[in-house]
Amino acid sequence: MTIWLTAEAADAGARLDAWLAENVEDLSRSRAQQLIEAGLVTLPSGPPKKNYRVSPGDSLRVELPEPEEAALQPEDIPLDILYEDGDLIVINKPKGLVVHPAPGHPDGTLVNALLYHCGDSLSGIGGVTRPGIVHRLDMDTSGLILCAKNDRAHRLLSAQLSDRSLSREYEAILRGAPKEDSGKVDAPIGRSPKDRKKMAVTEHNSRPAVTRYRVLERFPGYSYVRCALETGRTHQIRVHMAYIGHPVAGDPLYGGGSELGLKSQCLHARAIRFIHPSTGQAMSFESGLPEDFTRALAVLRARL
């Protein structure tokens, strides 16, 4: 598959491998380095050096090799399937389930479960470790995730992510409450220069990120909010809410504390809307709140 990318003014000076990892869905920095070294990333003037830094207006062609046969093993892990047809599958992911294999999580993932359930009917665009995965959810974020069962569907759904015709809504409990009942956080997100495990609002090697929020309920010291993503950056809601001073409750990485009996971030992907890649029909799915979320809400409501 061939991808064309154009660098903008905000990208000036970024290392090419880091920039590619931020701009190509599901591409790691190490994989980007491999593509550069193999001559699969080119400028009009030819292949750039591996330490090349991006300039505004650079037009880059990226050749993504066809995925090799996956060595992953299918696993009989129960799936909460809300919808399925020949093109796609919508799953309600529980908290604690990793989406795809990664260091420290070689198996027991959603991908292993999909391989068991779907067999060979998964797109290969995500590569050997992420077949079918159109977008991601953090391990401890529950809720709806959309997967593609063929490459055509994957390409069309990914295009909807880019043009925002595919929309996602989340609900969260925050520490404290925003002053306004609704608002927008428009702040670029990139890898934290202080902690590589974290993302951060930064101008360095970052990408634009926009989150809209609305306060549903207010409590002493907390708030219940709904968030809509206009972009899909790693940890976006968690980073943006922490940036405005109200981290997601229970989030150990971004300062959410461990109150309310929460062991991880109280964040749930409640709704997803998209256009079916074959029928053109508008589709919408919603997921009820998980038990730890409803339990925390009950505790807060009891305090009023």
C-alpha positions as CSV (number, residue, x, y, z in Angstrom):
1,M,0.0,0.0,0.0
2,T,1.2,3.5,-0.9
3,I,0.6,6.5,1.4
4,W,1.4,10.1,0.4
5,L,2.1,12.6,3.2
6,T,2.9,16.4,3.1
7,A,4.7,18.1,6.0
8,E,3.2,21.3,7.4
9,A,4.9,24.3,9.0
10,A,4.3,22.9,12.5
11,D,6.3,19.8,11.4
12,A,9.6,21.7,10.7
13,G,12.6,20.0,12.2
14,A,10.9,16.8,13.3
15,R,12.9,13.6,12.9
16,L,11.5,11.7,9.9
17,D,11.1,8.4,11.8
18,A,9.2,10.1,14.7
19,W,7.1,12.2,12.2
20,L,6.1,9.1,10.3
21,A,5.2,7.2,13.5
22,E,2.9,10.1,14.4
23,N,1.3,10.5,11.0
24,V,0.8,6.9,9.8
25,E,-1.8,4.9,11.7
26,D,-0.3,2.0,13.7
27,L,3.3,2.6,12.6
28,S,5.9,2.5,15.3
29,R,9.0,4.5,15.3
30,S,11.2,1.4,15.0
31,R,9.1,0.2,12.0
32,A,9.4,3.7,10.4
33,Q,13.2,3.4,10.7
34,Q,13.1,0.1,9.0
35,L,11.1,1.5,6.1
36,I,13.5,4.4,5.7
37,E,16.5,2.1,5.7
38,A,14.9,-0.1,3.2
39,G,14.3,2.8,0.8
40,L,10.6,2.6,1.1
41,V,10.2,6.2,2.1
42,T,11.1,8.7,-0.6
43,L,11.1,12.4,-1.4
44,P,10.9,13.7,-5.0
45,S,14.7,14.0,-4.8
46,G,15.1,10.4,-3.7
47,P,15.4,8.4,-0.4
48,P,16.2,10.6,2.6
49,K,18.8,9.7,5.1
50,K,17.7,8.0,8.3
51,N,18.5,11.1,10.4
52,Y,16.6,13.4,8.0
53,R,14.5,16.2,9.5
54,V,11.3,17.2,8.0
55,S,10.8,20.6,6.2
56,P,7.5,22.3,5.5
57,G,6.1,21.3,2.1
58,D,8.0,18.0,2.0
59,S,6.0,15.5,0.0
60,L,6.8,11.9,1.0
61,R,5.8,8.6,-0.5
62,V,5.6,5.7,2.0
63,E,5.4,2.2,0.7
64,L,3.9,-0.2,3.2
65,P,4.8,-3.8,2.4
66,E,2.0,-6.3,2.3
67,P,1.7,-8.0,5.7
68,E,3.4,-11.3,6.2
69,E,1.4,-14.2,7.6
70,A,0.7,-13.6,11.2
71,A,2.3,-15.8,13.7
72,L,-0.3,-15.0,16.3
73,Q,-2.4,-17.8,17.7
74,P,-6.2,-17.6,17.7
75,E,-7.6,-17.8,21.3
76,D,-11.1,-18.6,22.4
77,I,-11.7,-15.4,24.4
78,P,-15.4,-14.3,24.7
79,L,-16.4,-11.3,22.7
80,D,-19.4,-9.0,23.3
81,I,-20.4,-8.4,19.7
82,L,-22.9,-5.7,19.0
83,Y,-22.9,-6.0,15.2
84,E,-21.2,-8.1,12.6
85,D,-21.4,-8.6,8.8
86,G,-19.0,-9.4,6.0
87,D,-17.2,-6.0,6.2
88,L,-16.9,-5.2,9.9
89,I,-17.5,-6.1,13.5
90,V,-18.4,-3.8,16.4
91,I,-17.3,-5.0,19.8
92,N,-17.9,-3.8,23.3
93,K,-14.4,-4.2,24.8
94,P,-14.1,-4.8,28.6
95,K,-11.6,-2.9,30.7
96,G,-8.3,-4.8,31.0
97,L,-8.4,-6.4,27.6
98,V,-5.4,-5.3,25.5
99,V,-6.3,-4.6,21.9
100,H,-3.2,-6.0,20.1
101,P,0.0,-7.8,21.0
102,A,2.8,-5.6,22.3
103,P,5.8,-6.0,24.6
104,G,4.5,-7.4,27.8
105,H,1.3,-8.6,26.2
106,P,2.2,-11.2,23.6
107,D,-1.2,-12.9,23.7
108,G,-4.6,-12.8,25.4
109,T,-5.5,-9.8,23.3
110,L,-8.5,-8.7,21.3
111,V,-6.6,-9.6,18.2
112,N,-6.1,-13.2,19.4
113,A,-9.9,-13.3,20.1
114,L,-10.7,-11.9,16.6
115,L,-8.5,-14.5,14.9
116,Y,-10.4,-17.2,16.7
117,H,-13.8,-15.7,15.9
118,C,-13.2,-14.5,12.3
119,G,-10.6,-16.9,11.1
120,D,-9.0,-15.5,7.9
121,S,-11.7,-12.8,7.6
122,L,-9.8,-9.8,8.9
123,S,-8.1,-7.0,7.0
124,G,-4.3,-7.0,6.8
125,I,-3.7,-3.3,6.6
126,G,-2.9,-3.1,10.3
127,G,0.1,-5.4,9.8
128,V,0.8,-8.8,11.3
129,T,0.1,-7.8,14.9
130,R,-3.0,-5.7,14.3
131,P,-5.2,-7.4,11.7
132,G,-8.6,-5.7,11.5
133,I,-7.8,-2.9,14.0
134,V,-9.2,0.4,12.6
135,H,-8.7,2.4,15.8
136,R,-7.4,1.6,19.3
137,L,-8.6,1.8,22.9
138,D,-6.3,1.8,25.8
139,M,-6.2,-1.5,27.8
140,D,-8.1,0.0,30.7
141,T,-10.6,2.0,28.7
142,S,-13.8,0.1,28.1
143,G,-16.3,0.4,25.3
144,L,-16.8,0.3,21.6
145,I,-14.2,-0.6,19.1
146,L,-14.7,-1.1,15.3
147,C,-12.7,-3.7,13.4
148,A,-12.6,-4.4,9.6
149,K,-12.9,-7.8,8.0
150,N,-11.3,-6.9,4.6
151,D,-8.9,-4.4,3.3
152,R,-11.4,-2.4,1.3
153,A,-13.6,-1.8,4.4
154,H,-10.5,-0.9,6.4
155,R,-9.4,1.7,3.9
156,L,-12.8,3.3,3.8
157,L,-13.3,3.3,7.5
158,S,-9.8,4.8,8.1
159,A,-10.7,7.5,5.6
160,Q,-13.7,8.3,7.7
161,L,-11.5,8.6,10.7
162,S,-9.4,11.2,8.8
163,D,-12.3,13.3,7.5
164,R,-14.2,12.9,10.9
165,S,-17.3,11.3,9.4
166,L,-16.6,8.5,11.8
167,S,-17.3,9.9,15.3
168,R,-16.7,8.6,18.7
169,E,-18.0,9.7,22.1
170,Y,-16.6,8.9,25.5
171,E,-17.9,9.4,29.1
172,A,-15.6,9.9,32.0
173,I,-15.5,11.0,35.7
174,L,-13.0,13.8,36.2
175,R,-11.3,15.1,39.4
176,G,-12.8,18.5,39.9
177,A,-14.9,20.1,37.2
178,P,-14.4,22.5,34.3
179,K,-15.8,26.0,35.0
180,E,-18.0,26.0,31.8
181,D,-20.7,23.4,31.2
182,S,-19.2,22.8,27.7
183,G,-16.0,23.6,25.9
184,K,-13.2,22.6,23.6
185,V,-9.6,21.7,24.2
186,D,-7.5,22.5,21.1
187,A,-3.9,21.6,22.1
188,P,-1.3,19.5,20.2
189,I,-0.2,16.2,21.6
190,G,3.1,14.4,21.3
191,R,5.4,12.1,23.2
192,S,6.3,13.6,26.6
193,P,9.9,14.8,26.5
194,K,10.2,14.0,30.2
195,D,8.6,10.5,30.3
196,R,8.5,8.3,27.1
197,K,5.6,6.3,28.6
198,K,3.4,9.4,28.6
199,M,1.9,11.7,26.0
200,A,1.7,15.4,26.7
201,V,0.5,18.7,25.3
202,T,3.6,20.0,23.6
203,E,4.8,21.8,20.5
204,H,7.6,19.4,20.0
205,N,7.0,16.6,17.4
206,S,3.3,16.9,18.1
207,R,0.1,16.7,16.1
208,P,-3.1,18.8,16.3
209,A,-5.6,17.4,18.8
210,V,-9.1,18.6,19.6
211,T,-11.5,17.3,22.2
212,R,-15.0,18.7,22.9
213,Y,-16.5,18.1,26.3
214,R,-19.8,18.6,28.1
215,V,-20.5,18.4,31.8
216,L,-23.4,16.0,32.6
217,E,-23.3,16.2,36.4
218,R,-21.3,18.0,39.0
219,F,-20.3,16.6,42.4
220,P,-18.1,17.8,45.3
221,G,-14.6,17.4,43.9
222,Y,-15.7,15.5,40.7
223,S,-17.6,15.8,37.5
224,Y,-19.3,13.4,35.1
225,V,-18.5,14.5,31.5
226,R,-19.1,13.4,27.9
227,C,-16.2,13.9,25.4
228,A,-16.2,13.9,21.6
229,L,-13.0,13.4,19.6
230,E,-12.3,15.5,16.6
231,T,-8.9,13.8,16.3
232,G,-7.6,10.5,17.5
233,R,-4.3,10.9,19.3
234,T,-2.9,8.4,21.8
235,H,-4.3,9.0,25.2
236,Q,-6.1,12.1,23.9
237,I,-8.9,12.5,26.4
238,R,-6.6,11.6,29.3
239,V,-4.0,14.1,28.3
240,H,-6.4,16.9,27.5
241,M,-8.4,16.6,30.7
242,A,-5.2,16.5,32.7
243,Y,-4.0,19.6,30.7
244,I,-7.0,21.6,31.8
245,G,-6.5,20.6,35.4
246,H,-9.1,17.8,35.7
247,P,-7.5,14.4,35.0
248,V,-9.7,11.4,34.5
249,A,-10.5,9.8,37.9
250,G,-8.5,6.7,38.7
251,D,-5.9,7.4,36.0
252,P,-2.5,6.5,37.5
253,L,-0.5,7.9,34.6
254,Y,-1.9,11.4,34.4
255,G,-2.7,12.2,38.0
256,G,-6.2,10.9,38.4
257,G,-5.6,9.3,41.8
258,S,-7.2,6.1,43.1
259,E,-10.3,7.4,44.9
260,L,-13.8,6.0,44.5
261,G,-12.6,2.5,44.5
262,L,-11.2,2.9,41.0
263,K,-8.1,0.9,40.0
264,S,-7.7,2.5,36.6
265,Q,-9.0,5.4,34.5
266,C,-12.8,5.9,34.6
267,L,-13.2,6.3,30.9
268,H,-15.7,4.5,28.6
269,A,-16.1,4.6,24.8
270,R,-19.9,4.9,24.8
271,A,-20.9,5.6,21.2
272,I,-19.6,5.3,17.7
273,R,-21.1,6.5,14.4
274,F,-19.9,5.8,10.9
275,I,-21.0,5.2,7.3
276,H,-21.1,1.5,6.3
277,P,-18.3,1.0,3.7
278,S,-20.5,-1.1,1.4
279,T,-24.1,0.0,1.9
280,G,-23.5,3.7,2.6
281,Q,-25.9,3.4,5.5
282,A,-25.3,5.6,8.6
283,M,-24.7,3.3,11.5
284,S,-24.7,4.2,15.2
285,F,-24.0,2.0,18.3
286,E,-24.0,2.7,22.0
287,S,-22.6,0.9,25.0
288,G,-23.9,1.1,28.6
289,L,-21.5,2.1,31.4
290,P,-19.4,-0.7,33.0
291,E,-19.8,-1.7,36.6
292,D,-16.9,0.2,38.1
293,F,-18.1,3.4,36.4
294,T,-21.7,3.0,37.6
295,R,-20.5,2.2,41.1
296,A,-18.4,5.3,41.2
297,L,-21.3,7.4,40.1
298,A,-23.5,5.9,42.8
299,V,-20.9,6.8,45.4
300,L,-20.8,10.4,44.1
301,R,-24.6,10.8,43.9
302,A,-24.9,9.5,47.4
303,R,-22.8,12.4,48.6
304,L,-25.1,15.1,47.2
